[in-house]
Amino acid sequence: MCTWPYNHKMYNSSGSRKLKVLEKSIYKCEILSPANKEQFANEGFGIKLNCSVYCGINFDLECQARWQPANKRDGYNTTTKLIMEDRTKNIISTAVLTIDKVSAKDFLNNFQCIADCYYEINTANLTLKRRESVTPLIVAPVCVLFLCVFAAVLVKCFAIDLALFFRRFFLLSSHREDARLYDAYVVYQMQSTDKGTEDTLSQFVTQILPSVLEEKCGYRLFIHGRDDIPGEDRLELVEDSIEQSRRLMVILTPGSGSEPEITGQCPASTQNSVIGGFDWQVGIHHALVQREMSVILIQLGETGPQGYTDLPVGLQHLIRKSAPLKWPDGSRGAAAWTSRFWKRVRYLMPATPARKCSPSVII
């Protein structure tokens, strides 16, 4: 405000000036991205590469980010923008290189991010690296799991076949040193009231059993009426024969609960049933008490309504430990030594027959 006189009067005058305070400017040329020299990419897929340059604060001189190469190839597209942050006044220039579909050649190229500032030029190199596919990481465990399941199913379904096949290559020394004369002592059930059962039992014990195990597999069985010596003491013969046998083979017939008589004689024999009882007692003693021999249980026909409840306690104990093998009488191929039934019987028999010690025996 100014006051001055003029022509005897006082006058006031005022004036104003507009002052503009310039904000502080900072110049800097720094590449923010790419921060790494490599970037993962999937072949056949699109990708965007960012080239960001920090130009400074409140800086209005020329500053630009760009890619080299830029649009020199089909499928390449570059967009550039320059922004100033409202609060911080930071100036950032960004160039985005878009590759529509990454090819094998792109992994060999060198992409260069260029910071083209007013006073200087900075660069940063970037190469694409093929991202490892997760497919092998998933497929490999799945394949291993599938193979394990397949092997488990194969072993479960063909365990007996595999055991019989490899038995010849892995014979145990105990089999070679076993000097017992018989591979199995046959004990069977006499059911005198059923003619059909007696005929079936007689055919199985005297014909089918020897023809498969002895003639085709080379085993040696002890069967009364065929292998006993006339005039020899029966009790002594039974005890000696069981002691000289590796397995006790028990043949069960229908009507097991109808007062069965366990005997070691042929069904057509008229020998006293006391001998059969002694066979059974000695066999059970060796199998359960002395544990010198394994037991093979074979069931002919159906078990009847009472099952095995009326059998001796020792035999019931053996049945609970191992279910009897059911003879498929009348089925096609049942008498063939390669049938499922006889494979299971052979699996339970000794690996090396008593009459042969060579590992090249038929199994």
C-alpha positions in Angstrom: 0.0 0.0 0.0 1.4 3.4 -1.0 0.0 6.8 0.0 0.9 10.0 -1.9 -0.5 13.6 -2.2 -1.7 15.1 -5.4 -3.3 18.5 -5.9 -3.8 18.9 -2.2 -5.4 15.4 -1.9 -4.1 12.1 -0.5 -4.3 9.1 -2.7 -3.7 5.4 -1.9 -2.3 2.9 -4.4 -1.6 -0.8 -4.2 -0.1 -3.5 -6.4 0.4 -7.3 -6.4 2.9 -9.9 -7.7 2.2 -13.6 -8.4 5.2 -15.7 -7.2 5.5 -19.3 -8.4 7.6 -21.6 -6.1 9.1 -24.3 -8.3 9.1 -27.8 -6.8 12.3 -29.6 -6.4 13.2 -31.7 -9.4 15.4 -34.8 -9.2 16.8 -36.4 -12.2 17.6 -40.1 -12.2 17.7 -42.8 -14.9 17.2 -46.2 -13.3 15.7 -49.5 -14.7 13.2 -51.0 -12.2 12.3 -54.0 -14.2 13.3 -56.5 -15.4 15.1 -57.1 -12.1 16.4 -60.6 -13.1 18.2 -61.7 -16.2 15.9 -64.6 -16.8 12.2 -65.0 -16.9 10.3 -68.3 -17.1 7.9 -68.9 -19.9 5.8 -71.7 -21.3 6.3 -72.6 -25.0 3.2 -72.1 -27.0 1.6 -69.6 -24.6 1.6 -65.8 -24.5 3.7 -63.7 -22.2 4.1 -60.0 -21.4 7.6 -58.5 -20.7 7.7 -55.2 -18.6 10.5 -52.7 -19.1 10.0 -50.0 -16.4 12.3 -47.0 -16.0 12.4 -44.6 -13.1 13.1 -41.1 -14.5 13.1 -39.0 -11.3 10.9 -36.6 -9.5 9.1 -33.7 -11.2 11.2 -34.2 -14.2 9.8 -33.0 -17.6 12.7 -33.8 -19.8 12.7 -36.6 -22.3 12.6 -40.1 -20.7 11.4 -43.3 -22.4 11.5 -47.0 -21.8 11.6 -49.3 -24.8 12.4 -52.9 -25.8 14.9 -54.1 -28.4 13.7 -56.0 -30.4 10.3 -54.4 -30.4 7.9 -55.0 -33.3 10.3 -56.7 -35.7 8.6 -60.1 -35.6 5.1 -61.2 -36.1 3.3 -61.8 -32.9 5.3 -59.0 -31.1 3.5 -55.9 -29.8 4.8 -53.1 -27.7 2.9 -50.4 -25.8 4.6 -47.5 -23.9 3.2 -45.2 -21.3 4.6 -42.4 -19.0 3.0 -41.8 -15.7 3.6 -39.4 -12.8 2.4 -40.5 -9.3 0.2 -37.9 -7.7 1.5 -38.1 -4.2 5.3 -38.7 -4.7 5.6 -37.1 -8.2 7.7 -40.0 -9.3 7.9 -40.3 -13.0 8.0 -43.8 -14.4 8.1 -44.9 -18.0 6.9 -48.4 -18.9 7.2 -50.4 -22.1 5.2 -53.7 -22.3 6.3 -56.2 -24.9 3.6 -58.7 -25.6 4.5 -62.0 -27.3 1.3 -63.7 -28.5 2.9 -67.2 -28.6 6.3 -68.1 -27.3 8.2 -70.2 -29.8 11.5 -72.2 -29.5 13.4 -69.3 -31.1 12.3 -66.9 -28.4 14.2 -68.9 -25.9 17.4 -68.2 -27.9 16.8 -64.4 -28.3 18.2 -61.7 -26.0 15.6 -59.1 -25.1 17.1 -55.7 -24.1 15.2 -53.2 -22.0 16.5 -49.7 -22.8 16.2 -46.6 -20.6 16.5 -43.7 -23.0 16.9 -40.7 -20.8 17.9 -37.1 -21.7 21.4 -37.4 -20.4 22.1 -41.1 -20.5 21.1 -44.5 -21.7 20.9 -47.6 -19.6 20.2 -51.2 -20.6 19.2 -54.5 -19.0 19.2 -57.8 -20.8 16.5 -60.5 -20.4 16.3 -64.0 -21.7 13.4 -66.4 -21.6 13.9 -69.8 -19.9 11.6 -72.7 -20.6 9.5 -73.5 -17.5 9.8 -77.2 -16.5 6.6 -79.0 -17.2 4.8 -80.3 -14.1 3.5 -83.2 -16.2 6.6 -85.4 -15.7 6.4 -84.7 -11.9 2.8 -85.9 -11.9 3.1 -88.7 -14.4 6.2 -90.3 -12.8 4.6 -90.9 -9.3 1.4 -92.0 -11.0 3.3 -94.5 -13.1 5.2 -95.8 -10.0 1.9 -96.1 -8.1 0.3 -97.9 -11.1 3.3 -100.3 -11.3 3.1 -101.0 -7.6 -0.6 -101.7 -7.8 -0.1 -103.8 -10.9 2.7 -105.8 -9.2 0.6 -106.3 -6.1 -2.4 -107.5 -8.1 -0.1 -109.7 -10.2 1.5 -111.2 -7.1 -1.9 -111.7 -5.4 -3.4 -113.4 -8.5 -0.4 -115.4 -9.5 1.5 -115.8 -6.3 1.3 -119.6 -6.4 2.4 -119.7 -10.1 5.3 -117.4 -9.4 6.3 -119.4 -6.4 6.2 -122.7 -8.4 8.2 -121.1 -11.2 11.0 -119.6 -9.0 11.1 -122.6 -6.7 13.5 -124.4 -9.0 16.0 -121.6 -8.8 15.8 -121.0 -5.0 15.8 -124.4 -3.5 16.5 -124.3 0.2 19.3 -126.4 1.6 16.9 -127.9 4.1 15.1 -129.6 1.2 18.4 -131.0 -0.2 19.4 -132.4 3.2 15.9 -133.8 4.1 16.4 -137.6 3.9 12.8 -138.6 4.6 11.4 -141.2 2.2 7.9 -139.9 1.6 6.6 -136.4 0.5 3.2 -137.0 2.1 1.4 -139.5 4.3 -2.3 -139.7 3.1 -5.0 -139.9 5.8 -8.6 -139.9 4.7 -12.1 -140.3 6.0 -14.0 -143.5 5.8 -17.8 -143.1 5.3 -19.1 -146.6 5.0 -22.8 -145.7 4.8 -22.4 -143.8 1.6 -21.5 -145.9 -1.4 -21.1 -142.9 -3.7 -18.7 -141.1 -1.3 -16.7 -144.3 -1.0 -16.4 -144.6 -4.8 -15.4 -140.9 -5.1 -12.8 -141.2 -2.3 -11.4 -144.5 -3.7 -11.0 -143.0 -7.2 -9.4 -139.8 -5.8 -6.9 -141.6 -3.5 -6.0 -144.6 -5.6 -6.1 -143.1 -9.1 -6.2 -139.3 -9.4 -3.9 -138.4 -6.5 -1.0 -140.8 -7.5 -1.4 -140.1 -11.2 -0.8 -136.3 -10.6 1.5 -136.0 -7.7 3.6 -139.2 -8.3 3.6 -139.8 -12.1 3.6 -136.1 -13.3 5.2 -134.2 -10.4 7.6 -136.8 -9.1 6.4 -136.9 -5.5 6.3 -140.0 -3.4 3.1 -140.7 -1.3 2.5 -143.3 1.4 -1.0 -144.9 0.9 -2.2 -147.9 2.9 -3.1 -150.9 1.0 -0.5 -150.1 -1.6 2.7 -149.2 0.3 2.3 -151.3 3.5 4.2 -154.6 3.7 2.0 -157.7 4.4 2.7 -159.2 7.9 4.4 -156.1 9.3 3.2 -154.7 12.5 0.6 -152.1 11.6 1.1 -149.7 14.5 4.8 -149.7 14.0 4.4 -149.3 10.2 2.1 -146.3 10.7 4.4 -144.5 13.2 7.6 -145.2 11.1 5.8 -144.1 7.8 4.6 -140.8 9.3 8.0 -140.1 10.7 9.5 -140.6 7.2 6.9 -138.3 5.6 7.3 -134.5 5.1 3.6 -133.7 4.9 0.4 -135.0 6.3 -2.3 -135.0 3.7 -5.8 -135.2 5.2 -8.7 -136.0 2.8 -12.1 -134.8 4.1 -15.3 -136.2 2.7 -19.0 -135.2 2.9 -20.7 -135.9 6.2 -17.7 -135.1 8.3 -20.0 -134.7 11.3 -21.6 -138.1 10.9 -19.3 -140.1 13.1 -16.4 -140.2 10.7 -13.5 -142.6 11.0 -10.1 -141.3 10.1 -8.0 -144.0 8.4 -4.9 -144.4 6.4 -6.3 -147.3 4.4 -7.9 -147.5 1.0 -11.7 -147.1 1.1 -12.3 -150.6 0.0 -10.1 -152.1 2.8 -11.8 -153.9 5.7 -9.1 -153.2 8.2 -10.2 -152.3 11.7 -10.9 -148.5 12.2 -8.6 -148.5 15.2 -5.7 -148.4 12.9 -7.2 -145.3 11.2 -7.5 -143.7 14.6 -3.9 -144.4 15.4 -2.9 -142.9 12.0 -4.8 -139.7 12.9 -3.3 -139.5 16.5 0.3 -139.9 15.3 -0.2 -137.4 12.4 -1.8 -134.8 14.7 1.0 -135.3 17.2 3.7 -134.7 14.6 1.9 -131.7 13.1 0.7 -129.9 16.3 3.0 -131.0 19.1 6.3 -131.8 17.5 5.7 -129.5 14.5 7.8 -131.7 12.3 5.4 -131.7 9.3 3.0 -129.5 7.6 -0.6 -130.4 6.9 -2.5 -130.3 3.6 -6.3 -130.4 3.9 -8.4 -131.5 0.9 -12.2 -131.5 0.9 -14.1 -133.8 -1.4 -17.7 -132.7 -2.0 -19.7 -130.5 0.4 -19.1 -130.3 4.2 -22.7 -130.9 5.2 -25.0 -128.8 7.4 -22.8 -129.1 10.5 -19.6 -128.2 8.7 -16.5 -129.2 10.6 -17.9 -128.9 14.1 -18.0 -132.7 14.8 -14.4 -133.3 13.8 -11.7 -133.8 16.4 -10.5 -130.6 18.1 -7.0 -131.0 16.6 -8.4 -131.2 13.1 -10.7 -128.2 13.7 -7.6 -126.2 14.8 -5.8 -127.1 11.6 -8.8 -126.1 9.5 -9.0 -122.7 11.3 -5.3 -122.2 10.5 -5.7 -123.2 6.8 -8.9 -123.7 4.9 -9.1 -127.0 3.1 -8.6 -127.1 -0.7 -11.8 -128.1 -2.3 -11.6 -130.8 -5.0 -13.5 -129.5 -8.1 -14.9 -132.9 -9.0 -16.6 -133.0 -12.4 -15.1 -129.7 -13.6 -13.3 -129.6 -16.9 -9.6 -130.1 -16.6 -9.7 -130.8 -12.8 -7.4 -133.8 -13.2 -4.8 -131.8 -15.1 -1.7 -131.3 -13.1 -1.6 -127.6 -14.3 -5.1 -126.8 -13.0 -5.6 -124.3 -10.2 -6.3 -127.0 -7.7 -3.2 -129.0 -8.3 -1.0 -125.9 -8.4 -2.2 -125.1 -4.9 -1.5 -128.7 -3.8 2.0 -128.6 -5.4 2.6 -125.2 -3.7 2.0 -126.9 -0.3 4.1 -129.9 -1.1 7.9 -130.0 -0.6 9.9 -128.1 -3.2 12.1 -131.1 -4.0 10.4 -134.6 -4.2 11.8 -137.2 -1.9 12.8 -139.5 -4.8 14.7 -136.8 -6.6 17.3 -134.4 -5.3 18.1 -132.7 -8.6 16.9 -129.0 -8.7 15.7 -129.6 -12.3 12.6 -131.5 -11.2 9.2 -130.6 -12.7 7.3 -128.1 -10.5 
